[in-house]
Amino acid sequence: MKVYRPEWQCTFSVNEGAVDAARWKERLAWRLRRFADRLQGSGRTVRIDCRVTPAISLAEVDTCLMKGFEVTQSLITQLAHQQACEEVMRDAKAELYEEHSSP
């Protein structure tokens, strides 16, 4: 009886800049990306490398990335909400946040 074993591999990395050992083309590309970020005044440029075998469609990869960014937005929104609540509490009840030294 033949045993079937599925095999797959996925490497996923996100970079915010060129590594020290990068070639001149990659270093130049990152300089241009940083320059574009400064021109726009906001945002953050990242590079996503995704290698999958067996191959899946680019549309499927894009769908996964979009779902991941939706989760990221939700998490960041929750953190912003918590920070806003803490700032209100620190203003309204500053005495709760004061450190008391023992006599």
C-alpha positions as CSV (number, residue, x, y, z in Angstrom):
1,M,0.0,0.0,0.0
2,K,1.4,3.4,-1.0
3,V,1.5,6.0,1.7
4,Y,0.7,9.5,0.5
5,R,2.4,12.4,2.4
6,P,1.6,16.0,1.5
7,E,4.6,18.3,1.6
8,W,4.6,22.0,1.6
9,Q,6.8,24.9,2.7
10,C,6.2,28.6,3.3
11,T,8.8,31.2,4.2
12,F,7.4,34.6,5.1
13,S,9.5,37.6,6.1
14,V,8.8,41.3,6.5
15,N,11.7,43.8,6.3
16,E,11.9,47.5,7.1
17,G,15.3,48.0,5.6
18,A,18.2,46.5,3.9
19,V,20.4,44.0,5.7
20,D,24.1,44.9,6.2
21,A,25.2,42.3,3.5
22,A,22.7,43.6,0.9
23,R,23.8,44.3,-2.6
24,W,24.0,47.9,-3.9
25,K,20.6,47.5,-5.7
26,E,18.8,46.6,-2.6
27,R,20.4,49.3,-0.5
28,L,19.5,51.9,-3.2
29,A,15.9,50.6,-3.3
30,W,15.6,51.1,0.4
31,R,17.0,54.6,0.2
32,L,14.4,55.4,-2.4
33,R,11.6,53.9,-0.2
34,R,12.8,56.0,2.8
35,F,12.9,59.1,0.6
36,A,9.3,58.4,-0.6
37,D,8.2,58.0,3.0
38,R,9.6,61.4,3.9
39,L,8.0,63.0,0.8
40,Q,4.6,61.6,1.8
41,G,5.1,62.6,5.4
42,S,3.5,59.6,6.9
43,G,3.2,55.8,6.5
44,R,5.7,53.1,6.8
45,T,7.2,51.1,4.0
46,V,7.8,47.4,4.5
47,R,8.8,44.7,2.1
48,I,7.0,41.3,2.2
49,D,8.7,38.2,0.9
50,C,6.6,35.1,0.7
51,R,7.7,31.9,-0.9
52,V,5.3,29.0,-1.0
53,T,5.5,25.5,-2.4
54,P,3.4,24.1,-3.9
55,A,2.6,27.4,-5.5
56,I,-0.6,29.3,-4.7
57,S,-2.0,32.2,-6.7
58,L,-1.0,35.8,-6.1
59,A,-4.7,36.5,-5.4
60,E,-4.8,34.0,-2.6
61,V,-1.6,35.5,-1.1
62,D,-3.2,39.0,-1.4
63,T,-6.4,37.8,0.3
64,C,-4.4,36.4,3.2
65,L,-2.3,39.6,3.5
66,M,-5.5,41.7,3.6
67,K,-7.0,39.6,6.3
68,G,-3.8,39.9,8.3
69,F,-3.9,43.7,7.9
70,E,-7.5,43.7,9.0
71,V,-6.5,41.9,12.2
72,T,-3.6,44.3,12.7
73,Q,-5.9,47.3,12.3
74,S,-8.2,45.8,14.9
75,L,-5.4,45.2,17.4
76,I,-4.0,48.7,16.9
77,T,-7.5,50.2,17.3
78,Q,-7.9,48.3,20.6
79,L,-4.5,49.6,21.8
80,A,-5.5,53.2,20.9
81,H,-8.8,52.8,22.7
82,Q,-7.0,51.5,25.8
83,Q,-4.5,54.3,25.7
84,A,-7.3,56.9,25.4
85,C,-9.1,55.4,28.4
86,E,-6.0,55.5,30.5
87,E,-5.3,59.1,29.6
88,V,-8.8,60.0,30.6
89,M,-8.4,58.1,33.9
90,R,-5.0,59.7,34.6
91,D,-6.6,63.2,34.1
92,A,-9.8,62.5,36.0
93,K,-8.3,60.4,38.8
94,A,-4.6,61.4,39.0
95,E,-4.4,60.4,42.6
96,L,-4.8,56.8,41.6
97,Y,-1.6,57.0,39.5
98,E,0.5,58.8,42.1
99,E,3.3,56.8,43.7
100,H,3.2,57.0,47.4
101,S,6.4,56.8,49.3
102,S,6.4,55.0,52.7
103,P,7.4,57.2,55.7
